[in-house]
Amino acid sequence: MALLLLLSGASAEPESILESLAFLDHRTVAGPPRAEALLRHPEADVVLVDARRDLTGARNLCRALSTASPGLPLLPVLTEGGLAGFSPAWGARDFLLDTAGPAEVTARLRLATLPAPGDDQGADQPIRASGIFVDATTYTAQVNGVPMNLTFKEFELLKHLVQHPGRVFTREQLLHEVWGYDYYGGTRTVDVHVRRLRAKLGPDQEQLIGTVRNVGYRFVPRDSSGE
């Protein structure tokens, strides 16, 4: 899992709960407390917002992030005293206390990447196509019965493509519909995620994600023609 940590203040060495991240098997990158940080780190599966010192600034940042990328899990990091200022108006489903240990952080990150109850219920039905099984209710995927170890963004990309067999998506469309915000940097991140997905599908199934030259990508069912 890739974590984007938006730190406030000048401290380059986060303490308390943030130190717990060093014990977890996640890749963590730090960024400034600005919504534009998402543009530099589009690979992030979860965004952690440092709300320990500036509740008002953190709340405004969370609102901006939830508006810019509504499908991206967002967790403010709060002190126990700061809990009084936390509410649904922040646009975050959950929070982390700065005193939480590695086990609690792991549990909350796992819950944060699950879909919210009632979200896109019609789209949450399990999908089976050409040996691929995608279950949005448990955020699990399998290829020929073998579980796939996918990041949040890889799962969302696979689900989106499999839900629309044969439909061609440009890279810009995928950035908008899967990442959930308008990406102003470039489209290389889509190519990177497609390459990772193909590698995880394996050599026998990687062709299920077809390339349409100079356009984008599509899901090609096994009984369909190639790229």
N, C-alpha and C positions, 0 to 999 in steps of 0.2 A: 504494500500500500504506500502511495506517495502522499506525504503530508506537507502542506504549505503553512508555515508558522509566521504570522504577521505580528511582529514585535513592536511594542511602543517603547519610547525612551531610548537612551543611548547605549544601554547595556547590551553587550554582544554575548554575554553568558547568561542565558535564562536559568532561573532557579526553580525550586519546588517541583511541581508537576512536570515542568518542561524537562527537568533532568531525567524523569522517568522514561522519556522517549528514547534515551540512549540505550535502555535495556530492551527495547522492543525491536522486532524485525521489520522495521519500516524505514523508508528513505525520507528524511526530513530536510527541507530547505527553508531558510529564513528569508523573509522579505519585509519591506517597509509597510506600515499600517495604511495602505492605500489600495483601493479597488483595482488600480492598474496593475498590481502585482500579479493578478490572474493572467494578464497578457504575457508576462514573462515566464510564467510557470503553468501552462495549460495542462500539464500532465497530472496536476494535483487531484487526488481522490477525495481528500478532506482538507478543509481550511480551518486552522485554529487561530482565533483572534485574541490577542493579549488584552484582557479587560481588567487587569489587576490595578492599574493606576488611574486610568481615565475612562470612567463608565460612559460618560456622554459621547466621547469620541469613538469608543468601541461600539456603542449602540448605533451611531450613525454609520460607521463602517459596515457593521453587520447588515443594516438595512440596504446599503448600497450594493453589497455583495449578493444578498438574496434577490434583489431586483435584477442585477446583471446576470446572475447565474442561478435561477430558481431551483434547479435540480441538484446543485452541488451541496453535499453535506457541510454544515457550518457549525462550529462549536466555539463559543467564547470561553476563555479561561478566566474564572472569577475567584476572588477571595471569598471567604465565608461572609464577610460583611457586605460584599458587593452583591450578594444574592438578592437583597431587598430591592435592588434596582433592575433585576432581570425580569422580563415579561415576554409574552408572545409577540409583542410589537417589535422586538429585536429582529424577527424574521429567522430565528434559529430554533430548531427542534429541541435541542438539548444543550447542556453546558458541561464544563469540567471545572472542578474545584482545583485550585493550585496545590492542594495538599494530597491529591489523589496519587496512589501508587501505580506501578506498572499493570497490575491485574485489573484495577478499575478502569484505567485508561484503555486497555485492550478491549474490555467489555463495552465501553461507551463508543469506541470507534467502530466496533462491529455493529452495534445497534444503529449508529448514525448512517451507515451505508445501506441499511435496509430501507425499502420504500415506506413512506408514511401510510398508515391505514386509510383506505378509501381513495388513495391516489391512483387515477387511471385504472379503475377496477376492470374495465373491459380489456385493457392491454395486459393485465396481470395473469391471464390464462397461460399455462405452460405451452410452449411451442416446440413441435417436433418437425424437423425437416432435414432430409438427407443425412441422417445419422447424428444430427445436432439436437440436443435437448436444452431448452432455456426456460428456467422457472424464475419469473420476476418476483414472486412472493418470498422466495428464500435466497434470491440473488445467487443462484447456482447454475452452472452450465456443464454439460457433458458432451463428449464426442465419442460416439460408438460405445456408450456406457461408461466411459472413463471420465472422472471429474476433471474439469479444467481449472487451473489456478489463475484466475483473471483479476486484474485490478478493477476498480469501480468503472473507470472510463472504458476499459477494454470490454467489460460486460455490457455496458450501455451501447457501445458501438456494435457489438455482435447482435444484441437483441434488436436494435434498430434495423440493421440490414436484413436479419432473418424475418422480421415482421413484414418486410416489403420485398418478397422474392421477385427478382427480375428488374426492379425499379433502379434506375441509375441516379446516384446522388453525386453532385459536385462536392468538392472538398469544402467549399464555403457553406453548402447546405448542411453537411455533416457537422461542421463546427457550430452552426447555429442550432441545429435540432438535437444534437447529442451533447455538446458542451453547454448549450443553453445561453450563450451570449455571443454578441458580435465580436469576432476576433480580428483585431486590426494589424497583427504582426505578419503572419504568413500562414500557409496551409501545410507546412512540413509536418506539424504535429499529427495530422490525419495519416499521412504516409507512414510515420513512425508507428502509430497504433495499429494500422493495418498490417504492417510487417510483423509486429509482435503477435497479433492474432493469428496470422497464417502460421507462424512458427509453433504456436501452441495447438493449432488444429492438427498439425503434423503433415508430412509429405503427401499422404493419401487424401487429405481433405482440404489442403490449403487452396486448391483451385476453386473451392466453393465461394471464395471472395474474389470476384473477377474485377479486372482492371479494364475500364473503358478509356482507351487512349485519348489523351488531351481533354478528358471530361472528368472522370472520377471513378467511383466504385459501385458495385452491385453484388447482391447475393445471387449466385447461380446454382439452382437446385441441380442435383446430380443427373436428373433426366433431361436437363436443358442443354442447349448448345453452349459452347465455351465462350471465352472472352471475345 
